[in-house]
């Protein structure tokens, strides 16, 4: 039976790479993205055209769905679409994320702070609330997977990115609790914790730090290079699969050694 997955933040970055990786492995994938800019954030987000390009590249077993992770009802609608289209859901991956800051926390505009916390943390919570019941609707024996993208920022304090650090730390705590709650259901909950990865969020982080470009972050990682989004997607794809059943409540570093 074809495994089915839902991925948020699918228009670009780690989300897009994960859609493509899962599609290559034979999954049916609902690729979910806001596909629009957020007026609170001073940089462009993924577009409908980018989402369409990812879906086209992934192939006929992949479909787009435009939704805001901050809207629980929209996440419930996305899950319902996946179940209606493919008969059930096996994997939900929360990869949507934004960044803002560049000044101390108390100087960050409140709407930017709210956007980071609501997308990066509440968006993961919303997907969990919408998707985990669907994962549990699969008959036993199950191999459902709830996954999220945390960050090295979950454990490493990054100046002028306090809201981002707080949100990602929240994601790490969330998956640990979900792993305990899901127990012996056959559904697991895990996160990956990427380091400096060549994505639009890293490019915006470089701008916030007044760096010439994202490549400047490579020096802080022991591997002395930026990670490719597909390297993170490869670990997510393993965690999504039935062979990862012994892993739950874990935050797996995929960070080029940044956390060392």
N, C-alpha and C positions, 0 to 999 in steps of 0.2 A: 504493500500500500504506500502511495506517495505521502511523504511527510509534508506538512504545511507549516508555513511560518509567516509571521507578521513582523515587519521591521519599521520602526519610526526613524525619522531623520534620514530618509532613504534617498534624497535628491543628490547628496554629495558626501564626501568625506568617508568616515568609517561606516556610516549607514549604507551608503551606496556600494562600497566594497563588500559589505556583508550580504546585501541582496545578490550581487553578482556571484559571490562565492557559494552561497546556498543554492542558487539556480544551477550553477555548474555541477553541484552534487545531487541534482535531481529533485530539489524541493519545489513545491508550488509556493510562491511568495506574494504576499500583499505588501506593496511598497508604499509606505505612508509618509507624507510630508506636508507641512504647512504650505510650501510652494509659494511663499509670499514674504515680503519684508515685514519687519516689526517696526513701527514708527518710534518705539522707545530706544531702538538700538542703532548706533551710528555706522553700521556696515551692512552690506547686502547679504541676505540669506538665500537659501536655495530657491530655485525658480521652477515653475511648472514645466518649462522646456527641459531643464536638467533632469527632473523626475521622469519625464517622458523618455529621455535618452537612456536613462538607466534601465527602465522597463523594456525598451526596445532591445537593448543589448542583452538583457537577461533572458529574453525569449518568451514564448507563448504561454508558459506556465506562470508568468509574473504579471501582476495587474497593479495599476496605480490607485491610490486613494488619498484624496486631499483632506487633511484634518489637522487640527491644532491639539497638541498633547495636553495643553492646559485645560481643555474642555473634556470632562469625563464622558459626557454624552457622545461626543465625537469619537472617543476611543471605544466606547461600547458599540457604536455603529460600525467602526472598522472591524472589530472582532466579529460582529454579526455578519458582515460582508464576507469575511474569510470563511466562516462556518457555512454560510449559504452557498458560496461558490465551490468549496471543496469538501464539504461534509464534516468539517471539524478543524480544530487547531491543535498543533503539537508544540509549536515554539513561538514565543513572543520576545522580541529583542528591542529594548529601549535604547536607541542610539541618538535620539534628537538632543541637541545641545546648543547653547549659545554662551557667549562670554561678554563681560563688560567690566569696566574698572578703570585702571590707569591712574587712579588717585586713591588716597586712603579711604577706608570704608565710609567714614562720616562725611566725606565729600562726594561720594557717588550719588548721582541723581536717583531719587527714589524709584522712578519708573524703570530705570535700568536694573537696579538691584532686584526689583520685583520680577522683571523678565527673566533674570538668571535663576532665581529661586523657583519660579513657577515652571519654567521649562525644564531645568536640569534636575530638579528634585520632584516637584509636584507632578510633572509629566510622567516620571517613572512610576510614581504611586498610582496615577490614573491608569496607566497601562496595566499595572499589576491588578488593580481592582477590576478592570474590564476583562483581562485575558485569563487570569488564573482560574476563575470559574469555568471558562471554556476548556482549559487544559484538563481540568478535573472531570469534565463531561465525557472525555474519552474513556472507553471501557478499560478495566484492568486486563492484563498488566499494562500500565501506562509507562511512557517515557517522555512526559511533558517537560518542557524547559522554559523557565522564565529567566531572561538574561538582561543585564544592563551594562552600559558603559560608564564606569566611574572615571578615575583619573589618578595619576600620581599626586595631584593636588588634594586628594582625600586624606593623605597622611603627611604631606609636605607643605608647610605654610608658605604661600606665595604672596609677597607684598603687592598691594594694589589689585589683588584679585580675591579679596576676602569672601565675597558672596559666592564666587565660583568654588572656592575651597570648601565653604560650608555646605553647599549643595552636593558636591561630590562625596564629602564625608557622610552626608545623609544617605546617599545611594548605597555606600558600603554598609552602613548600619542596617539599612532596609533589607538587603539581600541576606544578611546574616539572620535576621529575624524571620524572614520568609522561609529560609532553609529549615529553621527549627519548627515553624508552624506547619510546613508541608510534610515533614516527617516521613512516614512510610507510604505516602500516597502514590509514589512513583513519579511525582513531579518535583523537580529540583529548582533551586534559585541560586544564581551565581552572577558575578560581575567580572569584567576585565578592567584593569587599571592601566591605561596607556600612558606612556611618557610623551615626549615631544614628537608628534606625528604630523606629517605634511598634509595639513588640512586647512580649510579657510579659517577655522577657529584659531589655529596657531598663527596664521598670517595676521589676524586681528590682534592677537596677543602681542606680536612683535610691534605692531603699530602703537599699542597702548604703552609698551615699554620704550618707545622711541628707538627701536632697533632698525637697522637698515632693511632686514627681511627675516623671514622665519628661520633661515639657515643658521642664524646666529645662535639659536637654541641648541644646535647639535653639540656644542662643546660641553654642555652640562651633563651629557649622558656618557657613561663609560664606553659605549660603542662608537662614540664620536660621529654620529650621523643622525639625521632624522629618520623616524620609522615610516614605512609605507603603510597606508591604511589597510592594504590587503594583509599585512602581517598581523594586524589586530583582528581582522576578519577571519583569518585562519584559526585563531584560538577560539573565537566566538563560534565558528562552525563546528569545531570539536565539541565544545560545551553544549551545542545544540543537538548533538547526535546521541543515539541510544547507548553508545559506549562510554558516556560520561556519567553514568548513573551513580557512581561512587563519590562524585564531587557535588557537594551542596553547601550553601552558606559561605562560599569561598569568594575572595576577591583576588583574582589571578593577575599578577603584575606582567604586563607586556610593555616594558618601559625602557628597554635598552640598558637596564641597570641603574636607571635614575634614582630609584629608591634605596640603593645601596648606601 
